[in-house]
Amino acid sequence: MAVVILKLIFTTFTTLFNMISRVILMGTAHLLVFLIQALKIPGEAMHVALEKVAETIKGYLKMFFEQIVYEVLIYLMSTAFDAVKQAVRESGGFTKELLAGVVEQISTWFGKMMENFPEILEAVREVISTVAIDLWKNYVEAIMFVKKNAI
């Protein structure tokens, strides 16, 4: 069950990453083509302008991803603390039986995870390779668009 959920999460992540990278790369390619066609200025001035555009985009992306990571961490920490608080409320205090049950469940869960570890490792490898391949394809497509339309 955990492997299926992980694979679903990984598939969603790779699809989302592919869409975001495609939008960013193709948007940048269209912007470059527009700038080249509209301005037709000497190469040195264009280089400076493109550097400024690249710095601006990098700044926005960095801020965007930092905000996402921050929100995810806050959500995870809040959820974990809420779960612990709820467990403490429901149990009325920790007892030996509760601790024994928790230890047993953790060991059972860990045992199941170790059984599924090769599948999980394969899924992680697949995610990394898919992300790299999709990023490369989107990059090549954006470069080809610029080469075709910038002249």
C-alpha angles and dihedrals in degrees: 000000000000091000092053091050091047091050090050090050091047092049091050091048094050092047092049092046091049092051093047094047091047092051092047096045097042091043090053090047092052090047091050092049091048092050093047093048095043101043108029090185129155116291097248094055091044090051091054092047092049091049089054091049091048092049091050093049091046090051093051093046092048091050091046095050093043089053092049093049090047093050093047092050092048091049093048093048092047092049092048093050091047091052092050092046091050092048091051092048094049096046097047088220137340118287133183091256092052093049091046090051092049092049090048092049092048092050091048091048092047090049091052091047091052089052089053095040095104090052092047091048090050091050091051091049090049091051092051094047093045092050092048094047094046092048091050093048092049091047093051091047091051092048091049090050091052092046092049098045106029098072 
